[in-house]
Amino acid sequence: MNIFSLSPVLLLLAHMFSGRQAATGGYVDSAVQLRMVREVTTARIRTPPAKTIVRASSLYGDAELFARLTGAVERRGALVAADSRTSPHLFRFSAESRNLTHSGARQGSGPGEVLYPASVFSSPDSNAIGVYDFNLRRIAWFDIRNLKEVGRTVSLKHAGSLAGVIPDGDGFLANPISADVSLIRIRRDGEVSGSFTLTAPFGPPEVSNPTARRLLNVSAMATNQPSASKVVLAYLMTSDLDIIDLRTRTFVRVHGPRKATATYRFVPPQNRFKWEDSSENAYVGVTATSSRIYALFSGARDDEKRYGARLIHAFDWEGRFLGEFALDRDASFVAMAQDRSSLLIGTDTPWPAVARAAIPSELR
């Protein structure tokens, strides 16, 4: 399977497995084992309703600006988008006029520079935009008003390889690219303060090879509020979601309405893990409000040559499937707009841009 063909999360795997293994971060031994309290299968039992197609609007950017979008955040009248292949990497637009106002975060490893922006998020209590740099393993802060670096860079060198990072009160939450750990807490100084693990959808005894388990268990992540009490992990290679209750240390496993099949083999003599072209991608992104979860589902095979996904599956935080709707174009990521009634998506149609998609009223 060509891991360059779909989501930004898959692109992270290309970095991670091109000549090196992912670091474990040193937190495996202290992981809290989460307990599954319920398995929800009703989404697969009921027939998905007729698809409502939502037409994307309010395109931000064009082919002159973007090459491979990895995320966007909207706050205080501005929309900031991140692109992994451009220099600079950050672009600020007026949310109202859609005009580009500033750019920042040049390519590099110095102050105010970025190599690979994997996550972009806003600080709950300031004008700062956080950028998690996968290659440099750090979080850098930029002023949303002019995209100049502000504050102190947070080193995540002890946290291992992370698929994504989001703010959580005074610290951060991250989903490691790990065979054994599903979620970690990170303090403001970058040190890991806690870790959680669960029996992953693909795990022992089904797959005992550590490299294979890392690849099969890569997830996208979202929370229900700025200081998270619940976290959802939506898996890339299986159409399952795990809704984790951090207070009770339990989780609910939700089987999505549409199945995706992951096919792979081990190639001798090194027994190297290899995707088959017939593998189908499942959830390539997820975002949430305090009451709803919106997971971006692909279902496409690698040999279909598709860049992203078009289906949005809506759930509540108890794991109940509420319905689905379709986008009118492929999307590589999904994020919540500031008004909580629209989604921001990264699209490549008709050119690379950030677009807005209204959530159907019955699914808000």
Contacts in CASP RR format, 6 or more apart in sequence:
PFRMAT RR
TARGET T0000
AUTHOR 0000-0000-0000
METHOD contacts of the structure
MODEL  1
MNIFSLSPVLLLLAHMFSGRQAATGGYVDSAVQLRMVREVTTARIRTPPA
KTIVRASSLYGDAELFARLTGAVERRGALVAADSRTSPHLFRFSAESRNL
THSGARQGSGPGEVLYPASVFSSPDSNAIGVYDFNLRRIAWFDIRNLKEV
GRTVSLKHAGSLAGVIPDGDGFLANPISADVSLIRIRRDGEVSGSFTLTA
PFGPPEVSNPTARRLLNVSAMATNQPSASKVVLAYLMTSDLDIIDLRTRT
FVRVHGPRKATATYRFVPPQNRFKWEDSSENAYVGVTATSSRIYALFSGA
RDDEKRYGARLIHAFDWEGRFLGEFALDRDASFVAMAQDRSSLLIGTDTP
WPAVARAAIPSELR
1 274 0 8 1.000
1 275 0 8 1.000
1 276 0 8 1.000
1 277 0 8 1.000
1 279 0 8 1.000
1 302 0 8 1.000
2 302 0 8 1.000
3 10 0 8 1.000
3 11 0 8 1.000
3 13 0 8 1.000
3 14 0 8 1.000
3 275 0 8 1.000
4 10 0 8 1.000
4 11 0 8 1.000
4 14 0 8 1.000
5 302 0 8 1.000
5 305 0 8 1.000
5 306 0 8 1.000
5 307 0 8 1.000
6 281 0 8 1.000
6 284 0 8 1.000
6 298 0 8 1.000
6 300 0 8 1.000
6 302 0 8 1.000
6 306 0 8 1.000
6 307 0 8 1.000
6 308 0 8 1.000
6 309 0 8 1.000
6 332 0 8 1.000
7 236 0 8 1.000
7 281 0 8 1.000
7 284 0 8 1.000
7 285 0 8 1.000
7 298 0 8 1.000
7 308 0 8 1.000
7 309 0 8 1.000
7 332 0 8 1.000
7 333 0 8 1.000
8 68 0 8 1.000
8 69 0 8 1.000
8 70 0 8 1.000
8 71 0 8 1.000
8 84 0 8 1.000
8 118 0 8 1.000
8 332 0 8 1.000
8 333 0 8 1.000
9 163 0 8 1.000
9 164 0 8 1.000
9 218 0 8 1.000
9 220 0 8 1.000
9 236 0 8 1.000
9 284 0 8 1.000
9 285 0 8 1.000
10 218 0 8 1.000
10 236 0 8 1.000
10 281 0 8 1.000
10 284 0 8 1.000
11 68 0 8 1.000
11 70 0 8 1.000
11 84 0 8 1.000
12 116 0 8 1.000
12 118 0 8 1.000
12 134 0 8 1.000
12 161 0 8 1.000
12 163 0 8 1.000
12 177 0 8 1.000
12 218 0 8 1.000
13 177 0 8 1.000
13 215 0 8 1.000
13 218 0 8 1.000
15 116 0 8 1.000
15 134 0 8 1.000
15 135 0 8 1.000
16 22 0 8 1.000
16 161 0 8 1.000
16 177 0 8 1.000
17 211 0 8 1.000
17 215 0 8 1.000
21 211 0 8 1.000
22 160 0 8 1.000
22 161 0 8 1.000
22 176 0 8 1.000
22 177 0 8 1.000
22 178 0 8 1.000
22 214 0 8 1.000
23 160 0 8 1.000
23 161 0 8 1.000
24 160 0 8 1.000
24 178 0 8 1.000
24 180 0 8 1.000
24 181 0 8 1.000
25 158 0 8 1.000
25 159 0 8 1.000
25 160 0 8 1.000
25 176 0 8 1.000
25 192 0 8 1.000
26 158 0 8 1.000
26 160 0 8 1.000
26 192 0 8 1.000
27 159 0 8 1.000
27 181 0 8 1.000
27 184 0 8 1.000
27 192 0 8 1.000
27 194 0 8 1.000
27 195 0 8 1.000
28 178 0 8 1.000
28 180 0 8 1.000
28 181 0 8 1.000
28 195 0 8 1.000
28 197 0 8 1.000
30 194 0 8 1.000
30 195 0 8 1.000
31 180 0 8 1.000
31 181 0 8 1.000
31 194 0 8 1.000
31 195 0 8 1.000
31 196 0 8 1.000
31 197 0 8 1.000
32 194 0 8 1.000
32 195 0 8 1.000
32 196 0 8 1.000
32 197 0 8 1.000
32 249 0 8 1.000
33 196 0 8 1.000
33 197 0 8 1.000
33 198 0 8 1.000
34 182 0 8 1.000
34 196 0 8 1.000
34 197 0 8 1.000
34 198 0 8 1.000
34 244 0 8 1.000
34 249 0 8 1.000
34 250 0 8 1.000
34 251 0 8 1.000
35 249 0 8 1.000
35 250 0 8 1.000
35 251 0 8 1.000
36 198 0 8 1.000
36 199 0 8 1.000
36 250 0 8 1.000
36 251 0 8 1.000
36 252 0 8 1.000
36 253 0 8 1.000
37 250 0 8 1.000
37 251 0 8 1.000
37 252 0 8 1.000
38 252 0 8 1.000
38 253 0 8 1.000
39 252 0 8 1.000
39 253 0 8 1.000
39 255 0 8 1.000
40 252 0 8 1.000
40 253 0 8 1.000
40 254 0 8 1.000
40 255 0 8 1.000
40 319 0 8 1.000
40 320 0 8 1.000
40 321 0 8 1.000
41 255 0 8 1.000
42 320 0 8 1.000
42 321 0 8 1.000
43 254 0 8 1.000
43 255 0 8 1.000
43 256 0 8 1.000
43 257 0 8 1.000
43 313 0 8 1.000
43 315 0 8 1.000
43 321 0 8 1.000
44 255 0 8 1.000
44 256 0 8 1.000
44 257 0 8 1.000
44 259 0 8 1.000
46 257 0 8 1.000
46 321 0 8 1.000
48 257 0 8 1.000
48 258 0 8 1.000
48 323 0 8 1.000
48 324 0 8 1.000
49 323 0 8 1.000
49 324 0 8 1.000
51 311 0 8 1.000
51 324 0 8 1.000
51 325 0 8 1.000
51 326 0 8 1.000
52 325 0 8 1.000
52 326 0 8 1.000
52 360 0 8 1.000
53 325 0 8 1.000
53 326 0 8 1.000
53 327 0 8 1.000
53 328 0 8 1.000
54 312 0 8 1.000
54 325 0 8 1.000
54 326 0 8 1.000
54 327 0 8 1.000
54 328 0 8 1.000
54 357 0 8 1.000
54 358 0 8 1.000
54 359 0 8 1.000
54 360 0 8 1.000
55 328 0 8 1.000
55 357 0 8 1.000
56 327 0 8 1.000
56 328 0 8 1.000
56 329 0 8 1.000
56 345 0 8 1.000
56 347 0 8 1.000
56 355 0 8 1.000
56 356 0 8 1.000
56 357 0 8 1.000
57 355 0 8 1.000
57 356 0 8 1.000
57 357 0 8 1.000
57 358 0 8 1.000
58 98 0 8 1.000
58 355 0 8 1.000
58 356 0 8 1.000
59 98 0 8 1.000
59 353 0 8 1.000
59 354 0 8 1.000
59 355 0 8 1.000
60 72 0 8 1.000
60 79 0 8 1.000
60 81 0 8 1.000
60 93 0 8 1.000
60 98 0 8 1.000
60 353 0 8 1.000
60 354 0 8 1.000
60 355 0 8 1.000
61 81 0 8 1.000
61 91 0 8 1.000
61 93 0 8 1.000
61 98 0 8 1.000
61 100 0 8 1.000
61 351 0 8 1.000
61 352 0 8 1.000
61 353 0 8 1.000
61 354 0 8 1.000
62 351 0 8 1.000
62 352 0 8 1.000
62 353 0 8 1.000
63 351 0 8 1.000
63 352 0 8 1.000
65 83 0 8 1.000
65 86 0 8 1.000
65 91 0 8 1.000
65 100 0 8 1.000
65 352 0 8 1.000
66 81 0 8 1.000
66 83 0 8 1.000
66 86 0 8 1.000
66 91 0 8 1.000
66 351 0 8 1.000
66 352 0 8 1.000
66 353 0 8 1.000
67 83 0 8 1.000
67 84 0 8 1.000
67 85 0 8 1.000
67 86 0 8 1.000
67 352 0 8 1.000
68 83 0 8 1.000
68 84 0 8 1.000
68 85 0 8 1.000
68 332 0 8 1.000
68 352 0 8 1.000
69 81 0 8 1.000
69 82 0 8 1.000
69 83 0 8 1.000
69 84 0 8 1.000
69 332 0 8 1.000
69 333 0 8 1.000
69 346 0 8 1.000
69 352 0 8 1.000
69 353 0 8 1.000
69 354 0 8 1.000
70 82 0 8 1.000
70 83 0 8 1.000
70 84 0 8 1.000
70 117 0 8 1.000
70 118 0 8 1.000
70 119 0 8 1.000
70 120 0 8 1.000
70 332 0 8 1.000
70 333 0 8 1.000
71 81 0 8 1.000
71 82 0 8 1.000
71 117 0 8 1.000
71 119 0 8 1.000
71 120 0 8 1.000
71 333 0 8 1.000
71 335 0 8 1.000
71 344 0 8 1.000
71 346 0 8 1.000
71 354 0 8 1.000
72 79 0 8 1.000
72 80 0 8 1.000
72 81 0 8 1.000
72 82 0 8 1.000
72 120 0 8 1.000
72 333 0 8 1.000
72 335 0 8 1.000
72 344 0 8 1.000
72 346 0 8 1.000
72 354 0 8 1.000
73 79 0 8 1.000
73 80 0 8 1.000
73 120 0 8 1.000
73 121 0 8 1.000
73 122 0 8 1.000
73 129 0 8 1.000
73 335 0 8 1.000
74 80 0 8 1.000
74 95 0 8 1.000
74 335 0 8 1.000
74 337 0 8 1.000
74 338 0 8 1.000
74 344 0 8 1.000
75 122 0 8 1.000
75 129 0 8 1.000
75 144 0 8 1.000
75 338 0 8 1.000
76 127 0 8 1.000
76 144 0 8 1.000
77 94 0 8 1.000
77 95 0 8 1.000
77 96 0 8 1.000
77 338 0 8 1.000
78 92 0 8 1.000
78 93 0 8 1.000
78 94 0 8 1.000
78 95 0 8 1.000
78 101 0 8 1.000
78 144 0 8 1.000
78 145 0 8 1.000
79 92 0 8 1.000
79 93 0 8 1.000
79 94 0 8 1.000
79 95 0 8 1.000
79 344 0 8 1.000
79 354 0 8 1.000
80 90 0 8 1.000
80 91 0 8 1.000
80 92 0 8 1.000
80 93 0 8 1.000
80 120 0 8 1.000
80 129 0 8 1.000
80 144 0 8 1.000
80 147 0 8 1.000
81 90 0 8 1.000
81 91 0 8 1.000
81 93 0 8 1.000
81 120 0 8 1.000
81 354 0 8 1.000
82 89 0 8 1.000
82 90 0 8 1.000
82 91 0 8 1.000
82 105 0 8 1.000
82 117 0 8 1.000
82 120 0 8 1.000
82 131 0 8 1.000
83 89 0 8 1.000
83 91 0 8 1.000
83 117 0 8 1.000
83 352 0 8 1.000
84 116 0 8 1.000
84 117 0 8 1.000
84 118 0 8 1.000
87 106 0 8 1.000
87 107 0 8 1.000
87 108 0 8 1.000
88 103 0 8 1.000
88 104 0 8 1.000
88 105 0 8 1.000
88 106 0 8 1.000
88 107 0 8 1.000
88 147 0 8 1.000
89 104 0 8 1.000
89 105 0 8 1.000
89 106 0 8 1.000
89 107 0 8 1.000
89 114 0 8 1.000
89 117 0 8 1.000
89 131 0 8 1.000
90 103 0 8 1.000
90 104 0 8 1.000
90 105 0 8 1.000
90 114 0 8 1.000
90 117 0 8 1.000
90 120 0 8 1.000
90 129 0 8 1.000
90 131 0 8 1.000
90 142 0 8 1.000
90 147 0 8 1.000
91 100 0 8 1.000
91 102 0 8 1.000
91 103 0 8 1.000
91 104 0 8 1.000
92 100 0 8 1.000
92 101 0 8 1.000
92 102 0 8 1.000
92 103 0 8 1.000
92 144 0 8 1.000
92 146 0 8 1.000
92 147 0 8 1.000
93 99 0 8 1.000
93 100 0 8 1.000
93 101 0 8 1.000
93 354 0 8 1.000
94 101 0 8 1.000
95 338 0 8 1.000
102 145 0 8 1.000
102 146 0 8 1.000
102 147 0 8 1.000
103 147 0 8 1.000
104 142 0 8 1.000
104 147 0 8 1.000
104 148 0 8 1.000
105 112 0 8 1.000
105 113 0 8 1.000
105 114 0 8 1.000
105 117 0 8 1.000
105 131 0 8 1.000
105 140 0 8 1.000
105 142 0 8 1.000
105 147 0 8 1.000
105 149 0 8 1.000
106 112 0 8 1.000
106 113 0 8 1.000
106 114 0 8 1.000
107 113 0 8 1.000
107 114 0 8 1.000
107 115 0 8 1.000
108 114 0 8 1.000
108 115 0 8 1.000
109 115 0 8 1.000
109 136 0 8 1.000
111 149 0 8 1.000
111 153 0 8 1.000
112 140 0 8 1.000
112 142 0 8 1.000
112 149 0 8 1.000
114 131 0 8 1.000
114 133 0 8 1.000
114 136 0 8 1.000
114 140 0 8 1.000
115 133 0 8 1.000
115 134 0 8 1.000
115 135 0 8 1.000
115 136 0 8 1.000
116 133 0 8 1.000
116 134 0 8 1.000
116 135 0 8 1.000
116 136 0 8 1.000
117 131 0 8 1.000
117 132 0 8 1.000
117 133 0 8 1.000
117 134 0 8 1.000
118 132 0 8 1.000
118 133 0 8 1.000
118 134 0 8 1.000
118 162 0 8 1.000
118 163 0 8 1.000
118 164 0 8 1.000
118 165 0 8 1.000
119 130 0 8 1.000
119 131 0 8 1.000
119 132 0 8 1.000
119 164 0 8 1.000
119 165 0 8 1.000
119 166 0 8 1.000
120 129 0 8 1.000
120 130 0 8 1.000
120 131 0 8 1.000
120 132 0 8 1.000
121 129 0 8 1.000
121 130 0 8 1.000
121 132 0 8 1.000
121 165 0 8 1.000
121 166 0 8 1.000
121 167 0 8 1.000
122 128 0 8 1.000
122 129 0 8 1.000
122 130 0 8 1.000
122 144 0 8 1.000
122 167 0 8 1.000
123 129 0 8 1.000
123 130 0 8 1.000
123 141 0 8 1.000
123 167 0 8 1.000
124 167 0 8 1.000
124 169 0 8 1.000
124 226 0 8 1.000
127 143 0 8 1.000
127 144 0 8 1.000
127 145 0 8 1.000
128 141 0 8 1.000
128 142 0 8 1.000
128 143 0 8 1.000
128 144 0 8 1.000
128 150 0 8 1.000
128 151 0 8 1.000
129 141 0 8 1.000
129 142 0 8 1.000
129 143 0 8 1.000
129 144 0 8 1.000
129 147 0 8 1.000
130 139 0 8 1.000
130 140 0 8 1.000
130 141 0 8 1.000
130 142 0 8 1.000
130 167 0 8 1.000
131 139 0 8 1.000
131 140 0 8 1.000
131 141 0 8 1.000
131 142 0 8 1.000
132 138 0 8 1.000
132 139 0 8 1.000
132 156 0 8 1.000
132 162 0 8 1.000
132 164 0 8 1.000
132 165 0 8 1.000
133 139 0 8 1.000
133 140 0 8 1.000
134 161 0 8 1.000
134 162 0 8 1.000
137 155 0 8 1.000
137 156 0 8 1.000
137 157 0 8 1.000
137 159 0 8 1.000
137 160 0 8 1.000
137 162 0 8 1.000
138 153 0 8 1.000
138 154 0 8 1.000
138 155 0 8 1.000
138 156 0 8 1.000
138 157 0 8 1.000
139 153 0 8 1.000
139 154 0 8 1.000
139 156 0 8 1.000
139 165 0 8 1.000
139 172 0 8 1.000
139 190 0 8 1.000
140 149 0 8 1.000
140 153 0 8 1.000
140 154 0 8 1.000
141 149 0 8 1.000
141 150 0 8 1.000
141 151 0 8 1.000
141 152 0 8 1.000
141 153 0 8 1.000
142 148 0 8 1.000
142 149 0 8 1.000
142 150 0 8 1.000
143 149 0 8 1.000
143 150 0 8 1.000
154 188 0 8 1.000
154 189 0 8 1.000
154 190 0 8 1.000
155 190 0 8 1.000
156 162 0 8 1.000
156 165 0 8 1.000
156 174 0 8 1.000
156 186 0 8 1.000
156 190 0 8 1.000
158 190 0 8 1.000
158 191 0 8 1.000
158 192 0 8 1.000
159 174 0 8 1.000
159 176 0 8 1.000
159 184 0 8 1.000
159 186 0 8 1.000
159 190 0 8 1.000
159 192 0 8 1.000
160 176 0 8 1.000
160 178 0 8 1.000
161 176 0 8 1.000
161 177 0 8 1.000
161 178 0 8 1.000
162 174 0 8 1.000
162 175 0 8 1.000
162 176 0 8 1.000
162 177 0 8 1.000
162 184 0 8 1.000
163 174 0 8 1.000
163 175 0 8 1.000
163 176 0 8 1.000
163 177 0 8 1.000
163 218 0 8 1.000
163 219 0 8 1.000
163 220 0 8 1.000
163 221 0 8 1.000
164 174 0 8 1.000
164 175 0 8 1.000
164 221 0 8 1.000
165 172 0 8 1.000
165 173 0 8 1.000
165 174 0 8 1.000
165 186 0 8 1.000
166 172 0 8 1.000
166 173 0 8 1.000
166 174 0 8 1.000
166 221 0 8 1.000
166 222 0 8 1.000
166 223 0 8 1.000
167 173 0 8 1.000
167 226 0 8 1.000
168 185 0 8 1.000
168 223 0 8 1.000
168 226 0 8 1.000
168 227 0 8 1.000
168 228 0 8 1.000
169 226 0 8 1.000
169 227 0 8 1.000
170 187 0 8 1.000
170 188 0 8 1.000
171 185 0 8 1.000
171 186 0 8 1.000
171 187 0 8 1.000
171 188 0 8 1.000
172 185 0 8 1.000
172 186 0 8 1.000
172 188 0 8 1.000
172 190 0 8 1.000
173 183 0 8 1.000
173 184 0 8 1.000
173 185 0 8 1.000
173 186 0 8 1.000
173 221 0 8 1.000
173 223 0 8 1.000
173 228 0 8 1.000
173 231 0 8 1.000
174 183 0 8 1.000
174 184 0 8 1.000
174 186 0 8 1.000
174 221 0 8 1.000
175 182 0 8 1.000
175 183 0 8 1.000
175 184 0 8 1.000
175 219 0 8 1.000
175 220 0 8 1.000
175 221 0 8 1.000
175 233 0 8 1.000
176 182 0 8 1.000
176 183 0 8 1.000
176 184 0 8 1.000
177 214 0 8 1.000
177 218 0 8 1.000
178 214 0 8 1.000
178 217 0 8 1.000
179 210 0 8 1.000
179 211 0 8 1.000
179 213 0 8 1.000
179 214 0 8 1.000
179 217 0 8 1.000
180 197 0 8 1.000
180 213 0 8 1.000
181 195 0 8 1.000
181 196 0 8 1.000
181 197 0 8 1.000
182 196 0 8 1.000
182 197 0 8 1.000
182 198 0 8 1.000
182 200 0 8 1.000
182 217 0 8 1.000
182 219 0 8 1.000
182 233 0 8 1.000
182 242 0 8 1.000
182 244 0 8 1.000
183 195 0 8 1.000
183 196 0 8 1.000
183 197 0 8 1.000
183 221 0 8 1.000
183 231 0 8 1.000
183 233 0 8 1.000
183 244 0 8 1.000
184 192 0 8 1.000
184 194 0 8 1.000
184 195 0 8 1.000
184 196 0 8 1.000
185 192 0 8 1.000
185 193 0 8 1.000
185 194 0 8 1.000
185 195 0 8 1.000
186 192 0 8 1.000
186 193 0 8 1.000
187 193 0 8 1.000
196 244 0 8 1.000
196 246 0 8 1.000
196 249 0 8 1.000
198 242 0 8 1.000
198 244 0 8 1.000
198 251 0 8 1.000
200 213 0 8 1.000
200 216 0 8 1.000
200 217 0 8 1.000
201 216 0 8 1.000
201 217 0 8 1.000
201 235 0 8 1.000
201 238 0 8 1.000
201 240 0 8 1.000
201 253 0 8 1.000
202 212 0 8 1.000
202 213 0 8 1.000
202 216 0 8 1.000
202 217 0 8 1.000
202 237 0 8 1.000
202 238 0 8 1.000
202 262 0 8 1.000
203 213 0 8 1.000
203 216 0 8 1.000
203 217 0 8 1.000
204 213 0 8 1.000
207 213 0 8 1.000
207 216 0 8 1.000
209 266 0 8 1.000
209 271 0 8 1.000
209 273 0 8 1.000
211 273 0 8 1.000
212 264 0 8 1.000
212 266 0 8 1.000
212 273 0 8 1.000
215 237 0 8 1.000
215 273 0 8 1.000
215 275 0 8 1.000
216 237 0 8 1.000
216 238 0 8 1.000
216 262 0 8 1.000
216 264 0 8 1.000
217 235 0 8 1.000
218 235 0 8 1.000
218 236 0 8 1.000
218 237 0 8 1.000
219 233 0 8 1.000
219 234 0 8 1.000
219 235 0 8 1.000
219 236 0 8 1.000
219 242 0 8 1.000
219 283 0 8 1.000
220 233 0 8 1.000
220 234 0 8 1.000
220 236 0 8 1.000
220 283 0 8 1.000
220 284 0 8 1.000
220 285 0 8 1.000
220 286 0 8 1.000
220 295 0 8 1.000
220 296 0 8 1.000
221 231 0 8 1.000
221 232 0 8 1.000
221 233 0 8 1.000
221 234 0 8 1.000
221 286 0 8 1.000
222 231 0 8 1.000
222 232 0 8 1.000
222 234 0 8 1.000
222 286 0 8 1.000
222 287 0 8 1.000
222 288 0 8 1.000
222 293 0 8 1.000
223 230 0 8 1.000
223 231 0 8 1.000
223 232 0 8 1.000
223 288 0 8 1.000
224 230 0 8 1.000
224 231 0 8 1.000
224 288 0 8 1.000
224 289 0 8 1.000
224 290 0 8 1.000
224 291 0 8 1.000
224 317 0 8 1.000
225 290 0 8 1.000
228 246 0 8 1.000
229 245 0 8 1.000
229 246 0 8 1.000
229 247 0 8 1.000
230 243 0 8 1.000
230 244 0 8 1.000
230 245 0 8 1.000
230 246 0 8 1.000
230 317 0 8 1.000
231 243 0 8 1.000
231 244 0 8 1.000
231 246 0 8 1.000
232 241 0 8 1.000
232 242 0 8 1.000
232 243 0 8 1.000
232 244 0 8 1.000
232 286 0 8 1.000
232 288 0 8 1.000
232 293 0 8 1.000
232 295 0 8 1.000
232 317 0 8 1.000
233 241 0 8 1.000
233 242 0 8 1.000
233 244 0 8 1.000
234 241 0 8 1.000
234 282 0 8 1.000
234 283 0 8 1.000
234 285 0 8 1.000
234 286 0 8 1.000
234 295 0 8 1.000
235 241 0 8 1.000
235 242 0 8 1.000
235 282 0 8 1.000
235 283 0 8 1.000
236 281 0 8 1.000
236 282 0 8 1.000
236 283 0 8 1.000
236 284 0 8 1.000
237 260 0 8 1.000
237 262 0 8 1.000
237 279 0 8 1.000
237 281 0 8 1.000
237 282 0 8 1.000
238 260 0 8 1.000
238 262 0 8 1.000
238 282 0 8 1.000
239 255 0 8 1.000
239 256 0 8 1.000
239 257 0 8 1.000
239 258 0 8 1.000
239 259 0 8 1.000
239 260 0 8 1.000
239 282 0 8 1.000
239 283 0 8 1.000
239 297 0 8 1.000
239 299 0 8 1.000
240 253 0 8 1.000
240 254 0 8 1.000
240 255 0 8 1.000
240 256 0 8 1.000
240 282 0 8 1.000
241 253 0 8 1.000
241 254 0 8 1.000
241 256 0 8 1.000
241 283 0 8 1.000
241 286 0 8 1.000
241 293 0 8 1.000
241 295 0 8 1.000
241 315 0 8 1.000
241 319 0 8 1.000
242 251 0 8 1.000
242 252 0 8 1.000
242 253 0 8 1.000
242 254 0 8 1.000
243 251 0 8 1.000
243 252 0 8 1.000
243 254 0 8 1.000
243 293 0 8 1.000
243 315 0 8 1.000
243 317 0 8 1.000
243 318 0 8 1.000
243 319 0 8 1.000
244 250 0 8 1.000
244 251 0 8 1.000
245 251 0 8 1.000
245 252 0 8 1.000
252 318 0 8 1.000
252 319 0 8 1.000
254 315 0 8 1.000
254 319 0 8 1.000
254 321 0 8 1.000
256 313 0 8 1.000
256 321 0 8 1.000
257 313 0 8 1.000
257 321 0 8 1.000
257 323 0 8 1.000
257 324 0 8 1.000
258 297 0 8 1.000
258 299 0 8 1.000
258 311 0 8 1.000
258 313 0 8 1.000
260 280 0 8 1.000
260 281 0 8 1.000
260 282 0 8 1.000
260 297 0 8 1.000
260 298 0 8 1.000
260 299 0 8 1.000
261 278 0 8 1.000
261 279 0 8 1.000
261 280 0 8 1.000
262 275 0 8 1.000
262 279 0 8 1.000
262 280 0 8 1.000
263 275 0 8 1.000
263 276 0 8 1.000
263 278 0 8 1.000
263 279 0 8 1.000
264 273 0 8 1.000
264 274 0 8 1.000
264 275 0 8 1.000
264 276 0 8 1.000
264 279 0 8 1.000
265 274 0 8 1.000
265 276 0 8 1.000
266 272 0 8 1.000
266 273 0 8 1.000
266 274 0 8 1.000
267 273 0 8 1.000
267 274 0 8 1.000
275 302 0 8 1.000
277 301 0 8 1.000
277 302 0 8 1.000
277 303 0 8 1.000
278 301 0 8 1.000
278 303 0 8 1.000
279 301 0 8 1.000
279 302 0 8 1.000
280 298 0 8 1.000
280 299 0 8 1.000
280 300 0 8 1.000
280 301 0 8 1.000
281 298 0 8 1.000
281 299 0 8 1.000
281 300 0 8 1.000
281 302 0 8 1.000
281 309 0 8 1.000
282 297 0 8 1.000
282 298 0 8 1.000
282 299 0 8 1.000
283 295 0 8 1.000
283 296 0 8 1.000
283 297 0 8 1.000
283 298 0 8 1.000
284 296 0 8 1.000
284 297 0 8 1.000
284 298 0 8 1.000
284 308 0 8 1.000
284 309 0 8 1.000
284 332 0 8 1.000
284 333 0 8 1.000
285 295 0 8 1.000
285 296 0 8 1.000
285 309 0 8 1.000
285 333 0 8 1.000
285 334 0 8 1.000
286 293 0 8 1.000
286 294 0 8 1.000
286 295 0 8 1.000
286 296 0 8 1.000
286 334 0 8 1.000
287 293 0 8 1.000
287 294 0 8 1.000
287 334 0 8 1.000
287 335 0 8 1.000
287 336 0 8 1.000
287 343 0 8 1.000
288 294 0 8 1.000
288 317 0 8 1.000
288 336 0 8 1.000
289 336 0 8 1.000
289 340 0 8 1.000
291 316 0 8 1.000
291 317 0 8 1.000
292 314 0 8 1.000
292 315 0 8 1.000
292 316 0 8 1.000
292 317 0 8 1.000
292 322 0 8 1.000
292 363 0 8 1.000
292 364 0 8 1.000
293 314 0 8 1.000
293 315 0 8 1.000
293 316 0 8 1.000
293 317 0 8 1.000
293 319 0 8 1.000
294 312 0 8 1.000
294 313 0 8 1.000
294 314 0 8 1.000
294 334 0 8 1.000
294 336 0 8 1.000
294 343 0 8 1.000
294 359 0 8 1.000
295 312 0 8 1.000
295 313 0 8 1.000
295 315 0 8 1.000
296 309 0 8 1.000
296 311 0 8 1.000
296 312 0 8 1.000
296 331 0 8 1.000
296 333 0 8 1.000
296 334 0 8 1.000
296 345 0 8 1.000
297 309 0 8 1.000
297 311 0 8 1.000
297 312 0 8 1.000
297 313 0 8 1.000
297 324 0 8 1.000
298 306 0 8 1.000
298 308 0 8 1.000
298 309 0 8 1.000
298 310 0 8 1.000
298 311 0 8 1.000
299 309 0 8 1.000
299 311 0 8 1.000
300 306 0 8 1.000
300 308 0 8 1.000
300 309 0 8 1.000
306 330 0 8 1.000
307 330 0 8 1.000
307 332 0 8 1.000
307 348 0 8 1.000
308 330 0 8 1.000
308 331 0 8 1.000
308 332 0 8 1.000
308 348 0 8 1.000
309 330 0 8 1.000
309 331 0 8 1.000
309 332 0 8 1.000
310 326 0 8 1.000
310 327 0 8 1.000
310 328 0 8 1.000
310 329 0 8 1.000
310 330 0 8 1.000
310 331 0 8 1.000
311 324 0 8 1.000
311 325 0 8 1.000
311 326 0 8 1.000
311 327 0 8 1.000
312 324 0 8 1.000
312 325 0 8 1.000
312 326 0 8 1.000
312 327 0 8 1.000
312 334 0 8 1.000
312 343 0 8 1.000
312 357 0 8 1.000
312 359 0 8 1.000
313 321 0 8 1.000
313 323 0 8 1.000
313 324 0 8 1.000
314 321 0 8 1.000
314 322 0 8 1.000
314 323 0 8 1.000
314 324 0 8 1.000
314 325 0 8 1.000
314 359 0 8 1.000
314 363 0 8 1.000
315 321 0 8 1.000
315 322 0 8 1.000
316 322 0 8 1.000
322 363 0 8 1.000
323 363 0 8 1.000
325 359 0 8 1.000
325 360 0 8 1.000
325 363 0 8 1.000
327 345 0 8 1.000
327 357 0 8 1.000
329 347 0 8 1.000
329 348 0 8 1.000
329 349 0 8 1.000
329 355 0 8 1.000
330 347 0 8 1.000
330 348 0 8 1.000
330 349 0 8 1.000
331 345 0 8 1.000
331 346 0 8 1.000
331 347 0 8 1.000
332 345 0 8 1.000
332 346 0 8 1.000
332 347 0 8 1.000
332 348 0 8 1.000
333 345 0 8 1.000
333 346 0 8 1.000
334 343 0 8 1.000
334 344 0 8 1.000
334 345 0 8 1.000
334 346 0 8 1.000
335 343 0 8 1.000
335 344 0 8 1.000
335 345 0 8 1.000
336 343 0 8 1.000
336 344 0 8 1.000
337 343 0 8 1.000
337 344 0 8 1.000
337 356 0 8 1.000
340 364 0 8 1.000
341 358 0 8 1.000
341 359 0 8 1.000
341 364 0 8 1.000
342 356 0 8 1.000
342 357 0 8 1.000
342 358 0 8 1.000
342 359 0 8 1.000
343 356 0 8 1.000
343 357 0 8 1.000
343 359 0 8 1.000
344 354 0 8 1.000
344 355 0 8 1.000
344 356 0 8 1.000
344 357 0 8 1.000
345 354 0 8 1.000
345 355 0 8 1.000
345 356 0 8 1.000
345 357 0 8 1.000
346 352 0 8 1.000
346 353 0 8 1.000
346 354 0 8 1.000
346 355 0 8 1.000
347 353 0 8 1.000
347 354 0 8 1.000
347 355 0 8 1.000
END
